[in-house]
Amino acid sequence: MRIGELAERAGVSTRTLRYYEFRGLLPARRAVNGYRVYDEDDLRQVEQIRVLRDFGFGLEDTRPFVECLQAGHPAGDSCPAAVQVYRSKLAELDALMEELRTVRAQVRAQLVRAEAELPDGPEPRCQMEG
């Protein structure tokens, strides 16, 4: 398939595919006429990158998954390097969640303090009007 078809099937732009090629994440095979050519394995690699990017992984973080696919592992994540990226991402997410819990507790404390200092006590909560 050519670049336009791959882009359409993978849900990305041709510009994105060229960038992946430039970064070494997508093989650069050319037909006799000079057009880029791709196969179903390339589609799977681009889909893997897209899913990981949607989950918040950096582009370089996708490299071990692509390499795992290229090594013949159908899931693309059953290689030690890919597993390590998962572990790193989970640690990052855990840290962010803890930070958010701390900030939430601080905002809640500020709200309780502010409500207690209102001249007439806490304001009634607004109710949805029909």
SULNORGI-V940005 format. One record per residue. RES is the residue in one letter. PHI is phi in degrees with one decimal (NA if undefined). OMEGA is omega in radians with two decimals (* if undefined). Layout:
# SULNORGI-V940005
[[RES;PHI;OMEGA] [RES;PHI;OMEGA]]
This chain:
# SULNORGI-V940005
[[M;NA;3.13] [R;-94.6;-2.98] [I;-60.2;-3.13] [G;-64.0;3.12] [E;-67.1;3.11] [L;-60.3;3.14] [A;-59.6;-3.13] [E;-64.0;-3.10] [R;-67.8;-3.12] [A;-88.6;3.14] [G;75.7;3.09] [V;-130.2;3.12] [S;-90.3;3.06] [T;-64.5;3.09] [R;-61.1;3.10] [T;-61.5;3.13] [L;-63.1;3.10] [R;-63.5;3.11] [Y;-66.2;3.09] [Y;-59.7;3.09] [E;-62.6;3.13] [F;-58.2;-3.12] [R;-81.1;3.11] [G;81.4;3.13] [L;-93.4;-3.12] [L;-136.4;-3.11] [P;-63.8;-3.13] [A;-109.1;3.07] [R;-101.5;-3.10] [R;-124.8;3.02] [A;-77.9;3.14] [V;-56.6;-3.12] [N;-79.7;3.10] [G;92.9;3.13] [Y;-70.9;3.03] [R;-68.5;3.08] [V;-128.6;-3.07] [Y;-134.6;3.09] [D;-129.7;-3.09] [E;-64.1;3.09] [D;-63.4;3.10] [D;-64.5;3.10] [L;-59.3;3.14] [R;-60.6;3.14] [Q;-65.0;3.14] [V;-66.4;3.10] [E;-62.4;3.11] [Q;-61.6;3.12] [I;-60.4;-3.10] [R;-61.9;3.13] [V;-61.8;-3.14] [L;-63.5;3.10] [R;-63.5;3.10] [D;-62.2;3.11] [F;-80.5;3.10] [G;99.2;3.09] [F;-75.2;3.05] [G;-70.6;-3.10] [L;-58.6;3.14] [E;-65.5;3.10] [D;-64.3;-3.12] [T;-80.0;-3.06] [R;-54.7;3.14] [P;-60.9;3.13] [F;-71.3;3.09] [V;-62.2;3.13] [E;-63.4;3.11] [C;-65.9;3.06] [L;-61.2;-3.12] [Q;-64.2;3.12] [A;-80.3;3.06] [G;101.3;3.10] [H;-87.3;-3.00] [P;-60.8;-3.13] [A;-81.7;3.11] [G;77.3;-3.14] [D;-134.9;-3.11] [S;-98.3;3.08] [C;-122.5;-3.10] [P;-53.8;-3.11] [A;-65.8;3.12] [A;-67.9;3.10] [V;-60.4;3.12] [Q;-64.4;3.09] [V;-64.3;3.06] [Y;-57.9;-3.12] [R;-60.3;3.13] [S;-63.1;-3.14] [K;-65.1;3.11] [L;-64.0;3.09] [A;-62.8;3.10] [E;-62.8;3.13] [L;-65.3;3.10] [D;-60.1;3.13] [A;-64.2;3.11] [L;-64.5;3.13] [M;-64.8;3.11] [E;-64.6;3.10] [E;-61.6;3.12] [L;-65.3;3.09] [R;-61.7;3.13] [T;-64.4;3.14] [V;-63.0;3.13] [R;-60.2;3.14] [A;-62.2;3.12] [Q;-66.6;3.12] [V;-65.2;3.12] [R;-61.6;3.13] [A;-62.8;3.11] [Q;-64.2;3.12] [L;-63.3;3.14] [V;-59.8;3.12] [R;-62.9;-3.11] [A;-64.2;3.12] [E;-64.4;-3.13] [A;-67.4;-3.11] [E;-90.4;3.09] [L;-62.7;-3.08] [P;-58.7;-3.10] [D;-108.5;-3.10] [G;82.1;-3.11] [P;-61.1;3.10] [E;-75.5;3.08] [P;-66.3;3.13] [R;-73.6;3.11] [C;-69.6;3.07] [Q;-108.6;3.13] [M;-64.6;3.08] [E;-96.3;-3.04] [G;-53.5;*]]
